[in-house]
């Protein structure tokens, strides 16, 4: 499965690089492949269920940084292995149709970029049709 994950943008001051009057703006974008498993447990005779998932996350991260005056800029790229975990609750209307609310967290490794790792939390919903 291919997944696109935006790992974050930090537009706060980085005083050790640009100083308080010329903040450095840093943005990083991560995407990658995941391989893992999913567990789904139904409650009683009702359609309510709980799902969880976890696995390996191989990420490619690209970073761009620049200051507001235009004197400093650059890019960097890195790949690494991390993990993902997630959980959700939902309702199956019948054997073919279900809906759920989910939370997922992706931890990507990016050696040589900023602090070397990024965490991304995603809240979402799923409408699932099964054949």
N, C-alpha and C positions, 0 to 999 in steps of 0.2 A: 504494500500500500504506500502511496506517495502522499505526503502531507506538507503543506506550506504553513510555516509558523513564523510570525513576526515576533522577534525576540525582544524588541524594545528600542526606544529612542530616549536618550538622555540629553535634555537641553539645559541642564543645570551647570553651575560654575565648576570648572576644574582649575582651581587656583594654582596648582603646582605646574601647570603647563602654560596657560594663557594669562593668569593673573586676574584680579577681581574686576578690572576695567575692560578686559578683552576675553570674555568667556569662550571656552572651546565647546563647540557643539559636536556631540558624538551620536551617531545612529548606527545600529546594527540590524541586519536582516538575516534570519536563519531559515533554511528549509532542509528537508531530508527525508530519509526513509525510516519506516518503523517496522518492527517484527515483534509480535507479542501474542498474548492470549487474552481471551475475554471469558468472564464468568457471569452467568445470569441465573438468578434465583427468583421463582414466582412465590407469592404468598398465598397459601390456601387455594380455594377454588376461584378466587377473584383474578382479575387480569393484572393486578399490581405486581411489579417486579423491581428488583435491585440488580444493577449490573456493575461490574468492576473490570478494569483492564490494566495491563502492565506489560512492559517489554523494553526492548532495545531501541534506541534512537540514534541513528547515524546522521550527523548534521554537517551542513556546509554553511559557514557564517561569513558574511561580508560586512566590513565596517568602513564607514566614512567619517572623517572628522575634519573640522575647519573652525577657525576663529571668526569673530564678527568683523574684524578689520581686513580679512583676506590675506594675512601674512603667513598663516600656517594652515596647511591642508594635507590630506593624505588618505590612503585606503589600505586595507589589509584584508586578507582572506585566510581562513583556517578550516580544517575538517576535524571531527572528533566523534567519539562514541559517548553517548549518555543514556538516559533512560526516560521513560514516561510512565505515569500512573494516572488513573482516572476512575470516577465513580458516577453513577447515575441512578435515577429512579424514574419509573415510567409505568405506562398502562398499555396492555395489549387488548385491543378491542375484539379481535378474533385471531385466527391462526395466520392471517395475512397482513394485518395492519396494527402498528403500535406507535406510540409517541413517548418521548422521554426528555428529561432535563439532565444535563451532564456537566461535570467539572473535570478538566484534564490539566495536568501539569507536565511540562516538557523541560528536562534539564539537559542542555546541550553543552558540550565541551568545545572550546575554541582556543587552543594554546596560542599564546602570543597576542591575543586581542584583549585589550583592557584588563579585566581580572581573570580571563581564561575560561569563564563559564557564564551561561545565561539561563535564567529560569523564566518560563512563560506559562501563565495561567490562562485557561480558556474556559469560559462559561458558554454553554450552547444548548441547543435543542435539536432533537432528531425526530424526523417523521420517517418511519421505516415501513416499506412494503416488501413482503416476503412472498416468493412464488411457490 
